[in-house]
Amino acid sequence: MSRVAGVFMVLAVCLQAISANRPDFITDEVMEMIKDDKARCMAEHGTTEALIDEVNNGHLPNDKALTCYMFCLFEAFSLVDEDANLEVDMLIGFLPESMQSIAHDLIEKCAHKSGADPCDKIFNMAKCVQDERPDLWFMV
């Protein structure tokens, strides 16, 4: 499994339906590939599965354990720089064609949010996505 699949999976964090169930295209193989980065990011930021489940149930708290976890995952797959600026072309390119138009619109609206630090900036972008399209949200 390549890092490309991991990049796609991380992007899916922001582009899948609210559900306690993992989307079909995030396979066991992808989950196996990202497990070390997920575990590292969770440990570094004190993130719990319960907090991730809360997000998947529609509530996105502004909690550093969550916001810095999101930044950590995106950074692990080179989807953001150290200032949390999204690598937009890369993000769009890894999505299925059926999601690219939606993703482009969301990125256009949400990618340029500011924040006090990279974690806050990622939260503001994620909150924008959730506010704009609550039907397109899932976190690993």
DSSP file (Angstrom, degrees, kcal/mol; ACC not computed):
  #  RESIDUE AA STRUCTURE BP1 BP2  ACC     N-H-->O    O-->H-N    N-H-->O    O-->H-N    TCO  KAPPA ALPHA  PHI   PSI    X-CA   Y-CA   Z-CA
    1    1 A M              0   0    0      0, 0.0     2,-0.1     0, 0.0     0, 0.0   0.000 360.0 360.0 360.0 133.7    0.0    0.0    0.0
    2    2 A S     >  -     0   0    0      1,-0.1     4,-1.1     4,-0.0     3,-0.4  -0.394 360.0-112.0 -91.0 166.8    1.4    3.4   -1.0
    3    3 A R  H  > S+     0   0    0      1,-0.2     4,-2.7     2,-0.2     5,-0.2   0.757 114.4  71.1 -65.6 -24.3    1.5    6.7    0.9
    4    4 A V  H  > S+     0   0    0      1,-0.2     4,-2.4     2,-0.2    -1,-0.2   0.922  96.4  49.0 -58.5 -44.8   -0.9    7.9   -1.8
    5    5 A A  H  > S+     0   0    0     -3,-0.4     4,-2.3     1,-0.2    -1,-0.2   0.881 110.3  52.0 -63.2 -36.8   -3.6    5.7   -0.4
    6    6 A G  H  X S+     0   0    0     -4,-1.1     4,-2.6     2,-0.2    -2,-0.2   0.900 107.7  51.1 -65.7 -40.5   -2.8    7.1    3.0
    7    7 A V  H  X S+     0   0    0     -4,-2.7     4,-2.3     2,-0.2    -2,-0.2   0.933 110.4  49.6 -60.2 -46.1   -3.1   10.7    1.7
    8    8 A F  H  X S+     0   0    0     -4,-2.4     4,-1.8     1,-0.2    -2,-0.2   0.913 110.6  50.6 -59.3 -43.1   -6.5    9.8    0.2
    9    9 A M  H  X S+     0   0    0     -4,-2.3     4,-0.7     1,-0.2    -2,-0.2   0.922 109.0  50.1 -63.0 -44.8   -7.6    8.3    3.5
   10   10 A V  H >< S+     0   0    0     -4,-2.6     3,-1.2     1,-0.2     4,-0.4   0.906 109.3  51.8 -62.8 -40.4   -6.6   11.4    5.5
   11   11 A L  H >< S+     0   0    0     -4,-2.3     3,-1.9     1,-0.3     4,-0.4   0.868  99.1  65.1 -62.2 -34.3   -8.5   13.6    3.1
   12   12 A A  H >< S+     0   0    0     -4,-1.8     3,-1.0     1,-0.3    -1,-0.3   0.740  82.3  78.8 -60.9 -21.6  -11.5   11.4    3.6
   13   13 A V  T << S+     0   0    0     -3,-1.2   125,-1.8    -4,-0.7     3,-0.3   0.880 105.1  32.6 -50.9 -38.1  -11.5   12.6    7.2
   14   14 A C  T <  S+     0   0    0     -3,-1.9    -1,-0.3    -4,-0.4    -2,-0.2   0.421 119.0  52.7-100.8   1.2  -13.1   15.8    5.8
   15   15 A L  S <  S+     0   0    0     -3,-1.0     2,-0.3    -4,-0.4   122,-0.3  -0.107  85.4  85.1-135.3  40.3  -15.1   14.4    3.0
   16   16 A Q  S    S-     0   0    0    120,-0.4     3,-0.1    -3,-0.3     6,-0.0  -0.947  78.4 -84.9-137.9 163.1  -17.3   11.5    4.2
   17   17 A A        -     0   0    0    119,-0.4     2,-0.3    -2,-0.3   119,-0.2  -0.251  47.9 -98.6 -66.6 147.0  -20.7   11.2    5.7
   18   18 A I        +     0   0    0    116,-0.5     2,-0.3   120,-0.1   120,-0.2  -0.515  70.0 133.3 -62.3 124.5  -21.3   11.4    9.5
   19   19 A S        -     0   0    0     -2,-0.3    39,-0.1    37,-0.3    38,-0.1  -0.912  65.0-131.1-172.9 142.7  -21.4    7.8   10.6
   20   20 A A  S    S+     0   0    0     -2,-0.3     2,-0.3     2,-0.1    37,-0.1   0.670  93.4  82.3 -72.0 -15.6  -20.0    5.6   13.3
   21   21 A N  S    S-     0   0    0     35,-0.1     3,-0.1    -3,-0.1     0, 0.0  -0.715  88.0-116.3 -94.5 140.7  -19.2    3.3   10.4
   22   22 A R        -     0   0    0     -2,-0.3    -2,-0.1     1,-0.1    -1,-0.0  -0.494  38.4-102.6 -70.8 138.6  -16.1    3.7    8.3
   23   23 A P    >   -     0   0    0      0, 0.0     3,-1.4     0, 0.0    -1,-0.1  -0.279  30.7-115.2 -59.6 149.9  -16.7    4.4    4.6
   24   24 A D  T 3  S+     0   0    0      1,-0.3    -2,-0.1    -3,-0.1     0, 0.0   0.831 111.7  58.6 -58.3 -36.9  -16.3    1.4    2.3
   25   25 A F  T 3  S+     0   0    0      1,-0.2     2,-1.3     2,-0.1    -1,-0.3   0.634  86.6  80.2 -76.1 -10.1  -13.4    2.9    0.4
   26   26 A I  S <  S-     0   0    0     -3,-1.4    -1,-0.2     4,-0.1    -4,-0.0  -0.753  80.9-167.1 -91.8  89.4  -11.3    3.3    3.6
   27   27 A T     >  -     0   0    0     -2,-1.3     4,-2.4     1,-0.1     5,-0.2  -0.115  36.7-105.2 -77.4 169.1  -10.3   -0.4    3.6
   28   28 A D  H  > S+     0   0    0      1,-0.2     4,-2.4     2,-0.2     5,-0.2   0.861 122.8  57.4 -59.5 -35.6   -8.7   -2.5    6.3
   29   29 A E  H  > S+     0   0    0      2,-0.2     4,-2.0     1,-0.2    -1,-0.2   0.908 107.1  46.4 -63.6 -42.5   -5.5   -2.2    4.3
   30   30 A V  H  > S+     0   0    0      2,-0.2     4,-2.1     1,-0.2    -2,-0.2   0.925 111.9  51.1 -65.0 -44.6   -5.6    1.6    4.4
   31   31 A M  H  X S+     0   0    0     -4,-2.4     4,-0.9     1,-0.2    -2,-0.2   0.886 109.6  50.8 -61.0 -38.5   -6.4    1.5    8.2
   32   32 A E  H  < S+     0   0    0     -4,-2.4     3,-0.5     1,-0.2     4,-0.4   0.910 109.6  51.2 -63.4 -42.0   -3.4   -0.8    8.7
   33   33 A M  H  < S+     0   0    0     -4,-2.0     3,-0.3     1,-0.2     4,-0.3   0.862 116.3  38.6 -65.3 -36.6   -1.1    1.5    6.7
   34   34 A I  H  X S+     0   0    0     -4,-2.1     4,-3.0     1,-0.2     5,-0.2   0.522  88.2  96.9 -92.3  -4.3   -2.1    4.6    8.7
   35   35 A K  H  X S+     0   0    0     -4,-0.9     4,-2.8    -3,-0.5     5,-0.2   0.851  82.8  50.0 -59.6 -37.6   -2.3    3.0   12.2
   36   36 A D  H  > S+     0   0    0     -4,-0.4     4,-2.6    -3,-0.3    -1,-0.2   0.929 114.4  43.9 -67.3 -43.6    1.2    4.0   13.3
   37   37 A D  H  > S+     0   0    0     -4,-0.3     4,-2.8     2,-0.2     5,-0.2   0.909 115.0  50.1 -66.1 -40.9    0.7    7.6   12.3
   38   38 A K  H  X S+     0   0    0     -4,-3.0     4,-2.7     2,-0.2    -2,-0.2   0.945 113.0  45.7 -60.8 -48.2   -2.8    7.6   13.9
   39   39 A A  H  X S+     0   0    0     -4,-2.8     4,-2.6    -5,-0.2    -2,-0.2   0.910 114.2  48.8 -62.4 -42.7   -1.4    6.0   17.1
   40   40 A R  H  X S+     0   0    0     -4,-2.6     4,-2.8    -5,-0.2    -2,-0.2   0.943 113.6  45.7 -62.6 -47.7    1.5    8.5   17.2
   41   41 A C  H  X S+     0   0    0     -4,-2.8     4,-1.5     2,-0.2     6,-0.3   0.895 113.2  49.9 -64.6 -39.9   -0.7   11.5   16.6
   42   42 A M  H  X>S+     0   0    0     -4,-2.7     5,-1.8    -5,-0.2     4,-1.1   0.939 114.1  45.2 -62.6 -45.9   -3.2   10.3   19.2
   43   43 A A  H  <5S+     0   0    0     -4,-2.6     3,-0.4     1,-0.2    -2,-0.2   0.905 111.5  52.3 -65.2 -42.3   -0.4    9.8   21.8
   44   44 A E  H  <5S+     0   0    0     -4,-2.8    -1,-0.2     1,-0.2    -2,-0.2   0.817 122.3  30.0 -63.0 -30.5    1.3   13.1   21.1
   45   45 A H  H  <5S-     0   0    0     -4,-1.5    -1,-0.2    -5,-0.2    -2,-0.2   0.363 105.5-114.3-117.1   4.6   -1.9   15.1   21.6
   46   46 A G  T  <5 +     0   0    0     -4,-1.1     2,-0.2    -3,-0.4    -3,-0.2   0.804  55.6 165.4  69.5  29.4   -3.9   13.0   24.1
   47   47 A T      < -     0   0    0     -5,-1.8     2,-0.3    -6,-0.3    -1,-0.2  -0.566  19.2-157.6 -81.1 140.8   -6.6   12.2   21.6
   48   48 A T     >  -     0   0    0     -2,-0.2     4,-1.8     1,-0.1     3,-0.2  -0.811  29.0-120.7-115.0 158.5   -9.1    9.4   22.5
   49   49 A E  H  > S+     0   0    0     -2,-0.3     4,-2.9     1,-0.2     5,-0.2   0.852 115.7  60.2 -61.8 -33.6  -11.3    7.2   20.3
   50   50 A A  H  > S+     0   0    0      1,-0.2     4,-2.0     2,-0.2    -1,-0.2   0.889 104.0  48.9 -62.0 -38.7  -14.2    8.6   22.3
   51   51 A L  H  > S+     0   0    0      2,-0.2     4,-1.7     1,-0.2    -1,-0.2   0.905 111.8  48.4 -67.2 -41.4  -13.3   12.1   21.1
   52   52 A I  H  X S+     0   0    0     -4,-1.8     4,-2.1     1,-0.2    -2,-0.2   0.905 110.2  52.2 -64.1 -41.5  -13.0   10.9   17.5
   53   53 A D  H  X S+     0   0    0     -4,-2.9     4,-1.0     1,-0.2    -2,-0.2   0.880 104.7  56.7 -61.1 -38.1  -16.4    9.2   17.9
   54   54 A E  H ><>S+     0   0    0     -4,-2.0     5,-2.1     1,-0.2     3,-0.5   0.912 107.2  48.5 -59.2 -42.9  -17.9   12.5   19.2
   55   55 A V  H ><5S+     0   0    0     -4,-1.7     3,-2.0     1,-0.2    -1,-0.2   0.922 109.0  52.7 -62.2 -44.3  -16.8   14.1   15.9
   56   56 A N  H 3<5S+     0   0    0     -4,-2.1   -37,-0.3     1,-0.3    -1,-0.2   0.642 103.1  59.3 -70.0 -13.0  -18.3   11.3   13.9
   57   57 A N  T <<5S-     0   0    0     -4,-1.0    -1,-0.3    -3,-0.5    -2,-0.2   0.261 130.3 -92.8 -96.0  10.5  -21.5   11.9   15.7
   58   58 A G  T < 5S+     0   0    0     -3,-2.0     2,-0.6     1,-0.2    -3,-0.2   0.443  91.8 112.3 101.4   0.8  -21.7   15.4   14.5
   59   59 A H      < -     0   0    0     -5,-2.1    -2,-0.2     2,-0.0    -1,-0.2  -0.935  39.9-173.2-113.4 119.1  -20.0   17.4   17.3
   60   60 A L        -     0   0    0     -2,-0.6     2,-0.1    -3,-0.1    -8,-0.1  -0.829  13.6-162.7-110.3  91.7  -16.6   19.0   16.5
   61   61 A P        -     0   0    0      0, 0.0     2,-1.8     0, 0.0     6,-0.1  -0.438  26.6-120.7 -75.3 148.2  -15.2   20.5   19.7
   62   62 A N        +     0   0    0     -2,-0.1     2,-0.4     4,-0.1     3,-0.0  -0.626  61.3 145.9 -85.3  79.6  -12.4   23.1   19.7
   63   63 A D    >>  -     0   0    0     -2,-1.8     4,-2.9     1,-0.1     3,-1.8  -0.980  52.9-139.7-123.9 124.3  -10.2   20.8   21.8
   64   64 A K  H 3> S+     0   0    0     -2,-0.4     4,-2.1     1,-0.3     5,-0.4   0.810 103.7  63.6 -56.5 -31.0   -6.4   20.8   21.2
   65   65 A A  H 34 S+     0   0    0      1,-0.2    -1,-0.3     2,-0.2     4,-0.3   0.831 115.7  31.5 -61.5 -29.7   -6.4   17.0   21.6
   66   66 A L  H <> S+     0   0    0     -3,-1.8     4,-2.4     2,-0.1    -2,-0.2   0.877 119.9  48.4 -92.6 -47.7   -8.5   16.9   18.5
   67   67 A T  H  X S+     0   0    0     -4,-2.9     4,-2.1     1,-0.2    -3,-0.2   0.893 115.0  45.0 -66.0 -39.8   -7.3   19.9   16.5
   68   68 A C  H  X S+     0   0    0     -4,-2.1     4,-2.5    -5,-0.3    -1,-0.2   0.807 110.2  56.3 -74.4 -28.0   -3.7   19.0   16.9
   69   69 A Y  H  > S+     0   0    0     -5,-0.4     4,-2.4    -4,-0.3    -2,-0.2   0.932 108.3  47.7 -62.7 -46.6   -4.4   15.4   16.1
   70   70 A M  H  X S+     0   0    0     -4,-2.4     4,-2.5     1,-0.2     5,-0.2   0.937 113.4  47.2 -60.6 -46.3   -6.0   16.5   12.8
   71   71 A F  H  X S+     0   0    0     -4,-2.1     4,-2.8     1,-0.2     5,-0.2   0.919 110.4  53.5 -60.6 -43.4   -3.0   18.7   12.0
   72   72 A C  H  X S+     0   0    0     -4,-2.5     4,-2.4     2,-0.2    -1,-0.2   0.908 110.3  46.4 -58.6 -45.4   -0.6   15.9   12.9
   73   73 A L  H  X S+     0   0    0     -4,-2.4     4,-1.3     2,-0.2    -1,-0.2   0.930 113.8  47.5 -64.9 -45.5   -2.4   13.4   10.5
   74   74 A F  H  <>S+     0   0    0     -4,-2.5     5,-3.0     1,-0.2     6,-0.6   0.907 114.4  47.5 -62.5 -40.0   -2.5   15.9    7.7
   75   75 A E  H ><5S+     0   0    0     -4,-2.8     3,-1.8    -5,-0.2    -1,-0.2   0.882 104.5  60.4 -68.4 -37.7    1.2   16.8    8.3
   76   76 A A  H 3<5S+     0   0    0     -4,-2.4    -1,-0.2     1,-0.3    -2,-0.2   0.818 111.4  40.4 -58.9 -31.0    2.2   13.1    8.4
   77   77 A F  T 3<5S-     0   0    0     -4,-1.3    -1,-0.3    -3,-0.3    -2,-0.2   0.150 115.6-113.9-105.9  18.2    0.9   12.7    4.9
   78   78 A S  T < 5S+     0   0    0     -3,-1.8    -3,-0.2     1,-0.1    -2,-0.1   0.820  76.7 130.9  56.3  36.1    2.3   16.0    3.6
   79   79 A L  S   <S+     0   0    0     -5,-3.0     8,-2.4    -6,-0.2     2,-0.3   0.554  72.4  29.0 -92.6 -10.2   -1.2   17.4    3.0
   80   80 A V  B    S-A   86   0A   0     -6,-0.6     6,-0.2     6,-0.2     2,-0.1  -0.959  77.7-126.1-140.0 159.0   -0.3   20.6    4.9
   81   81 A D    >   -     0   0    0      4,-1.4     3,-2.2    -2,-0.3    -2,-0.1  -0.326  50.1 -81.2 -91.7-174.3    2.9   22.6    5.5
   82   82 A E  T 3  S+     0   0    0      1,-0.3    -7,-0.0     2,-0.1    -1,-0.0   0.679 132.9  52.3 -65.6 -15.9    4.1   23.6    8.9
   83   83 A D  T 3  S-     0   0    0      2,-0.1    -1,-0.3    34,-0.1     3,-0.1   0.280 120.3-107.9 -99.8   9.2    1.7   26.6    8.9
   84   84 A A    <   +     0   0    0     -3,-2.2     2,-0.5     1,-0.3    -2,-0.1   0.755  64.4 155.6  69.1  27.7   -1.3   24.3    8.1
   85   85 A N        -     0   0    0      1,-0.0    -4,-1.4    27,-0.0    -1,-0.3  -0.765  43.9-121.3 -81.7 125.6   -1.6   25.6    4.5
   86   86 A L  B     -A   80   0A   0     -2,-0.5     2,-1.3    25,-0.4    -6,-0.2  -0.364   3.9-130.8 -70.2 144.7   -3.3   22.9    2.5
   87   87 A E     >  -     0   0    0     -8,-2.4     4,-2.3     1,-0.2     3,-0.2  -0.730  35.9-178.1 -88.7  81.9   -1.7   21.3   -0.5
   88   88 A V  H  > S+     0   0    0     -2,-1.3     4,-2.7     1,-0.2     5,-0.3   0.878  71.5  49.2 -59.5 -49.7   -4.9   21.9   -2.6
   89   89 A D  H  > S+     0   0    0      1,-0.2     4,-2.3     2,-0.2    -1,-0.2   0.897 113.2  48.8 -60.3 -39.5   -3.9   20.3   -5.9
   90   90 A M  H  > S+     0   0    0      2,-0.2     4,-1.1    -3,-0.2    -1,-0.2   0.919 111.2  50.0 -65.8 -43.3   -2.6   17.2   -4.1
   91   91 A L  H >< S+     0   0    0     -4,-2.3     3,-0.7     1,-0.2     4,-0.4   0.947 113.6  44.1 -60.1 -50.0   -5.8   16.9   -2.1
   92   92 A I  H >< S+     0   0    0     -4,-2.7     3,-1.4     1,-0.2    -1,-0.2   0.902 108.8  58.6 -62.9 -41.7   -8.1   17.2   -5.1
   93   93 A G  H 3< S+     0   0    0     -4,-2.3    -1,-0.2    -5,-0.3    -2,-0.2   0.729 102.0  54.0 -63.2 -23.8   -6.0   14.9   -7.2
   94   94 A F  T << S+     0   0    0     -4,-1.1    -1,-0.3    -3,-0.7    -2,-0.2   0.509  91.1  92.9 -90.6  -4.4   -6.4   12.0   -4.7
   95   95 A L  S <  S-     0   0    0     -3,-1.4     5,-0.1    -4,-0.4   -87,-0.0  -0.554  86.6 -99.3 -88.1 152.7  -10.2   12.1   -4.6
   96   96 A P    >>  -     0   0    0      0, 0.0     3,-2.2     0, 0.0     4,-0.9  -0.378  38.6-111.4 -61.4 149.9  -12.5   10.0   -6.8
   97   97 A E  H >> S+     0   0    0      1,-0.3     3,-0.8     2,-0.2     4,-0.6   0.853 116.6  63.1 -51.8 -38.2  -13.8   12.0   -9.7
   98   98 A S  H 34 S+     0   0    0      1,-0.2    -1,-0.3     2,-0.1     4,-0.2   0.695 110.0  39.1 -64.1 -18.5  -17.3   12.0   -8.2
   99   99 A M  H <> S+     0   0    0     -3,-2.2     4,-2.8     2,-0.1    -1,-0.2   0.533  92.0  87.6-106.0  -9.9  -16.0   13.9   -5.2
  100  100 A Q  H <X S+     0   0    0     -4,-0.9     4,-2.7    -3,-0.8     5,-0.2   0.883  88.1  48.4 -64.0 -41.1  -13.7   16.4   -6.9
  101  101 A S  H  X S+     0   0    0     -4,-0.6     4,-2.2     2,-0.2    -1,-0.2   0.933 114.9  45.6 -64.6 -45.3  -16.2   19.1   -7.6
  102  102 A I  H  > S+     0   0    0     -4,-0.2     4,-2.5     2,-0.2    -2,-0.2   0.936 114.4  48.7 -61.0 -47.0  -17.6   19.0   -4.1
  103  103 A A  H  X S+     0   0    0     -4,-2.8     4,-3.0     1,-0.2     5,-0.3   0.903 108.9  53.1 -61.6 -42.0  -14.1   19.0   -2.6
  104  104 A H  H  X S+     0   0    0     -4,-2.7     4,-2.6    -5,-0.2    -1,-0.2   0.931 110.4  47.4 -59.9 -45.7  -13.0   21.9   -4.9
  105  105 A D  H  X S+     0   0    0     -4,-2.2     4,-1.9     2,-0.2    -2,-0.2   0.917 114.3  46.9 -61.4 -44.2  -16.0   24.0   -3.7
  106  106 A L  H  X S+     0   0    0     -4,-2.5     4,-2.8     2,-0.2     5,-0.3   0.911 113.1  48.0 -65.6 -42.3  -15.3   23.1    0.0
  107  107 A I  H  X S+     0   0    0     -4,-3.0     4,-2.6     1,-0.2     5,-0.3   0.907 109.1  54.4 -65.0 -40.4  -11.6   23.9   -0.3
  108  108 A E  H  < S+     0   0    0     -4,-2.6    -1,-0.2    -5,-0.3     4,-0.2   0.904 118.0  36.0 -57.7 -41.8  -12.4   27.2   -2.1
  109  109 A K  H  < S+     0   0    0     -4,-1.9    -2,-0.2    -5,-0.2    -1,-0.2   0.826 132.0  25.1 -79.1 -33.3  -14.7   28.1    0.9
  110  110 A C  H >< S+     0   0    0     -4,-2.8     3,-1.3    -5,-0.2    -3,-0.2   0.655  95.7  80.7-114.4 -18.6  -12.7   26.6    3.7
  111  111 A A  T 3< S+     0   0    0     -4,-2.6   -25,-0.4    -5,-0.3    -3,-0.1   0.718  90.3  56.4 -69.6 -20.2   -9.0   26.3    2.9
  112  112 A H  T 3  S+     0   0    0     -5,-0.3    -1,-0.3    -4,-0.2     2,-0.1   0.136  73.5 131.7-102.7  21.7   -8.0   29.9    3.6
  113  113 A K    <   -     0   0    0     -3,-1.3     2,-0.2     8,-0.1    12,-0.1  -0.427  47.7-139.1 -69.4 147.5   -9.3   30.1    7.2
  114  114 A S        +     0   0    0     -2,-0.1     2,-0.3    10,-0.1    10,-0.1  -0.537  21.7 178.6-102.1 172.6   -6.9   31.6    9.7
  115  115 A G        -     0   0    0     -2,-0.2     6,-0.1     9,-0.1     4,-0.0  -0.979  44.1-104.9-165.6 164.6   -6.0   30.6   13.2
  116  116 A A  S    S-     0   0    0     -2,-0.3    -1,-0.1     1,-0.1     3,-0.0   0.775 105.3  -4.5 -67.8 -26.4   -3.8   31.4   16.1
  117  117 A D  S  > S-     0   0    0     -3,-0.0     4,-2.6   -33,-0.0     5,-0.2  -0.919  90.3 -83.9-154.4 173.6   -1.6   28.4   15.4
  118  118 A P  H  > S+     0   0    0      0, 0.0     4,-2.4     0, 0.0     5,-0.2   0.869 126.6  51.5 -56.9 -37.7   -1.7   25.5   12.9
  119  119 A C  H  > S+     0   0    0      2,-0.2     4,-2.2     1,-0.2     5,-0.1   0.918 111.7  46.6 -65.3 -42.3   -4.0   23.4   15.1
  120  120 A D  H  > S+     0   0    0      2,-0.2     4,-2.6     1,-0.2    -1,-0.2   0.887 111.0  52.7 -65.5 -39.3   -6.5   26.3   15.4
  121  121 A K  H  X S+     0   0    0     -4,-2.6     4,-2.2     2,-0.2    -2,-0.2   0.917 109.0  49.1 -63.0 -43.8   -6.3   26.9   11.7
  122  122 A I  H  X S+     0   0    0     -4,-2.4     4,-2.9    -5,-0.2     5,-0.2   0.905 110.4  52.0 -62.4 -41.4   -7.1   23.2   11.0
  123  123 A F  H  X S+     0   0    0     -4,-2.2     4,-3.2     1,-0.2     5,-0.2   0.940 109.1  49.5 -59.1 -47.1  -10.0   23.4   13.4
  124  124 A N  H  X S+     0   0    0     -4,-2.6     4,-1.8     1,-0.2    -1,-0.2   0.879 113.2  46.5 -62.7 -37.8  -11.4   26.5   11.6
  125  125 A M  H  X S+     0   0    0     -4,-2.2     4,-2.3     2,-0.2    -1,-0.2   0.934 114.6  46.9 -67.0 -45.3  -11.1   24.7    8.2
  126  126 A A  H  X S+     0   0    0     -4,-2.9     4,-2.8     1,-0.2    -2,-0.2   0.899 111.3  51.3 -64.0 -40.9  -12.7   21.6    9.6
  127  127 A K  H  X S+     0   0    0     -4,-3.2     4,-2.8     2,-0.2    -1,-0.2   0.892 108.7  52.3 -63.0 -39.5  -15.5   23.5   11.2
  128  128 A C  H  X S+     0   0    0     -4,-1.8     4,-2.8    -5,-0.2     5,-0.2   0.935 110.4  47.3 -60.4 -47.6  -16.1   25.3    7.9
  129  129 A V  H  X S+     0   0    0     -4,-2.3     4,-3.0     1,-0.2    -2,-0.2   0.937 114.2  47.3 -60.0 -46.5  -16.4   22.0    6.1
  130  130 A Q  H  < S+     0   0    0     -4,-2.8    -2,-0.2     1,-0.2    -1,-0.2   0.899 114.3  46.6 -64.2 -39.7  -18.7   20.6    8.8
  131  131 A D  H  < S+     0   0    0     -4,-2.8    -1,-0.2    -5,-0.2    -2,-0.2   0.899 117.7  42.8 -67.3 -40.5  -20.8   23.8    8.7
  132  132 A E  H  < S+     0   0    0     -4,-2.8    -2,-0.2     1,-0.2    -3,-0.2   0.903 135.9  10.4 -72.7 -42.7  -21.0   23.8    4.9
  133  133 A R    ><  +     0   0    0     -4,-3.0     3,-2.5    -5,-0.2    -1,-0.2  -0.584  61.4 168.3-140.4  72.5  -21.6   20.1    4.3
  134  134 A P  T 3  S+     0   0    0      0, 0.0  -116,-0.5     0, 0.0     3,-0.4   0.726  80.4  65.7 -60.8 -18.6  -22.4   18.3    7.6
  135  135 A D  T 3  S+     0   0    0      1,-0.2     2,-0.3  -118,-0.1    -5,-0.1   0.558  95.6  59.9 -77.8  -7.1  -23.4   15.3    5.4
  136  136 A L  S <  S+     0   0    0     -3,-2.5  -119,-0.4    -7,-0.2     2,-0.4  -0.503  80.2 112.9-118.8  62.6  -19.8   15.0    4.2
  137  137 A W        +     0   0    0     -3,-0.4     2,-0.3  -122,-0.3  -118,-0.2  -0.990  22.5 144.5-142.2 130.4  -17.9   14.3    7.4
  138  138 A F        -     0   0    0   -125,-1.8     2,-0.4    -2,-0.4  -123,-0.3  -0.933  22.5-158.8-157.7 140.5  -15.9   11.4    8.9
  139  139 A M              0   0    0     -2,-0.3   -83,-0.1   -87,-0.2  -129,-0.1  -0.974 360.0 360.0-124.8 138.6  -12.8   11.2   11.0
  140  140 A V              0   0    0     -2,-0.4    -1,-0.1  -130,-0.1   -88,-0.1   0.426 360.0 360.0 -90.1 360.0  -10.4    8.2   11.4
